[in-house]
Amino acid sequence: MKKFALLFCCLWPLFAKAAAPLEAVQLYTQDELLALIKKNAHLSRVKLDDCQLVQDIEARAIKMGIPAYQFLFGDMLAFGVCIDKDAERGIYYMRLAAEQGLAEALEQMGRYYHLGRFVQRDLTQAIVFLREAAALGNLNAQLRLVDLFNQGIGSPADYEDAYRWLFHSIIADKKVHQQAQTALALLAQKMPASVIERARKPI
């Protein structure tokens, strides 16, 4: 009897923890979700929240057509986070978010077409998506777009815009700032001085 009592005392905290109900997780506001997406922390947050919000996320993506939630739901499907993996359906929802002008979705679709991830490699499509994201101020898209142009991919007619967007970006990270400086210096070699001067003028 003493052994049973001792065992019960030792195991009770485990039983109590298992039986304790999960705390209800509040659905992210649009601003909170966009901030998570910008930090690439959206999938980690869904997992940290014990996958409690899947139905709410799905409803806002499918029924309400909110771009940030379409992007999140698409990413969850593509990588099988808290839901059965379905890359084709995931890309479909990411593309819907991109078509509604969500810069992060545009950048991600451009990156996927550039790298050939989930989709066939298509540099023309990559530049279309990256150009839109870069125009909306997405730094990752701006860097990738300039790098593509520096490799001789794309149209010289787009060089000025790409230079302007990256040149006027505010970059706090020193390493990324240096990366941007190097990329801009290379792109400048492909343009007349008058075009560079025009691109550098305050927006």
C-alpha positions in Angstrom: 0.0 0.0 0.0 2.9 2.3 0.9 4.5 1.6 -2.5 1.3 2.4 -4.3 0.9 5.7 -2.4 4.5 6.6 -3.2 4.0 5.8 -6.9 0.8 7.8 -7.0 2.5 10.8 -5.4 5.3 10.7 -8.0 3.0 10.3 -11.0 0.2 12.7 -9.9 1.9 15.8 -11.3 2.2 14.1 -14.7 -1.5 13.1 -14.7 -2.5 16.6 -13.5 -0.5 18.2 -16.3 -2.0 15.9 -18.9 -5.5 16.5 -17.7 -5.1 20.3 -17.6 -7.0 22.0 -20.4 -5.1 23.9 -23.0 -5.3 27.7 -22.6 -7.4 29.2 -25.4 -5.1 31.0 -27.9 -6.4 34.2 -29.4 -6.3 34.5 -33.2 -3.6 36.8 -34.5 -4.7 40.2 -35.7 -3.8 41.2 -39.2 -0.9 43.4 -38.0 0.4 40.6 -35.7 0.4 38.1 -38.5 2.1 40.4 -41.0 4.8 41.1 -38.4 5.3 37.3 -37.9 5.4 36.8 -41.7 8.0 39.5 -42.1 10.2 37.8 -39.5 9.5 34.4 -41.1 8.2 33.3 -37.7 4.6 32.5 -38.7 4.9 28.7 -39.0 6.9 28.5 -35.7 4.1 30.5 -34.0 1.4 28.2 -35.2 3.3 25.2 -33.8 4.0 27.0 -30.5 0.3 27.6 -30.2 -0.2 23.8 -30.3 -2.0 24.0 -33.7 -5.1 25.2 -32.0 -5.9 27.9 -34.6 -5.9 25.7 -37.8 -9.7 26.0 -38.3 -9.7 29.7 -37.8 -6.8 30.2 -40.1 -8.4 28.1 -42.8 -11.7 30.0 -42.5 -10.0 33.3 -42.9 -8.0 32.0 -45.9 -10.8 30.3 -47.7 -14.1 31.9 -46.7 -12.9 35.5 -46.0 -10.0 35.6 -48.5 -7.7 37.6 -46.3 -4.3 37.7 -48.0 -2.1 37.3 -44.9 -4.1 34.2 -43.9 -4.1 32.8 -47.4 -0.3 33.1 -47.2 -0.1 31.4 -43.8 -2.5 28.6 -44.7 -0.6 28.1 -48.0 2.7 27.8 -46.2 1.2 25.4 -43.6 -0.1 23.2 -46.5 3.2 23.4 -48.4 5.3 22.3 -45.4 2.8 20.1 -43.6 2.6 22.3 -40.5 -0.3 21.4 -38.2 -2.1 20.0 -41.3 -1.6 17.3 -43.9 1.0 18.3 -46.4 -0.4 19.4 -49.8 2.2 21.4 -51.7 -0.1 22.0 -54.8 -2.9 23.4 -52.7 -0.4 25.4 -50.6 1.1 27.1 -53.7 -2.5 27.8 -54.9 -3.2 29.8 -51.7 0.2 31.6 -51.7 -0.5 32.6 -55.3 -3.9 34.0 -54.3 -2.2 36.1 -51.6 0.3 37.3 -54.1 -2.5 38.2 -56.6 -4.0 40.4 -53.9 -0.7 42.3 -53.5 0.8 40.8 -50.3 4.5 41.7 -50.7 5.7 38.7 -48.7 3.7 36.3 -50.9 5.0 38.0 -54.1 8.5 37.6 -52.8 8.1 34.0 -51.9 6.5 33.1 -55.2 9.4 34.9 -57.0 11.9 33.0 -54.8 10.3 29.7 -55.6 10.3 30.3 -59.3 13.9 31.5 -59.1 15.0 28.4 -57.2 12.6 25.9 -58.8 11.1 25.0 -55.4 7.6 23.4 -55.6 7.4 24.8 -59.2 9.5 24.5 -62.3 12.3 27.0 -62.4 11.2 30.0 -64.5 13.3 33.1 -64.3 10.8 35.2 -66.3 8.1 34.4 -63.7 10.5 35.0 -60.9 11.3 38.5 -62.1 7.6 39.3 -62.5 6.8 38.4 -58.9 10.0 39.8 -57.5 9.6 43.1 -59.3 6.1 43.6 -57.8 7.4 42.7 -54.3 10.4 45.0 -54.6 8.1 47.9 -55.7 6.1 47.3 -52.5 9.3 47.7 -50.4 10.2 44.1 -49.7 13.9 44.1 -49.1 14.5 40.4 -49.8 12.8 40.8 -53.2 14.9 43.9 -53.9 18.2 42.1 -53.1 17.2 39.1 -55.2 16.1 41.2 -58.1 19.3 43.2 -58.2 21.3 40.0 -58.0 19.4 38.5 -60.9 20.1 41.7 -63.0 23.8 41.6 -62.0 23.9 38.0 -63.4 22.6 39.4 -66.7 19.1 38.0 -66.3 16.1 40.2 -67.1 15.7 43.4 -69.0 18.0 46.5 -68.7 14.8 48.6 -68.8 14.2 47.5 -65.2 17.6 48.3 -63.8 16.8 51.9 -62.9 13.7 50.9 -60.8 15.6 48.1 -59.1 18.5 50.4 -58.2 16.1 53.0 -56.9 14.1 50.7 -54.7 17.2 49.1 -53.1 19.2 52.4 -52.8 16.4 54.0 -50.8 15.7 51.0 -48.5 16.5 51.5 -44.8 18.7 48.5 -43.8 19.6 48.2 -40.1 21.6 44.9 -40.4 25.2 45.8 -41.2 25.8 42.6 -43.1 22.7 43.0 -45.3 23.6 46.7 -45.7 27.0 45.7 -47.1 25.4 43.1 -49.3 23.1 45.8 -50.7 26.1 48.2 -51.3 28.0 45.6 -53.2 25.0 44.7 -55.3 24.2 48.3 -56.1 27.8 49.0 -57.1 27.7 46.1 -59.6 24.4 47.2 -61.0 25.7 50.8 -61.4 28.3 49.4 -63.8 25.5 48.5 -66.2 23.9 52.0 -66.3 24.9 55.5 -67.5 25.8 57.9 -64.7 22.8 60.1 -65.5 20.4 57.2 -64.8 22.2 56.4 -61.5 21.9 60.1 -60.5 18.2 60.0 -61.3 17.6 56.8 -59.4 19.3 58.3 -56.3 17.1 61.3 -56.1 14.8 61.3 -53.1 11.5 59.5 -53.7 
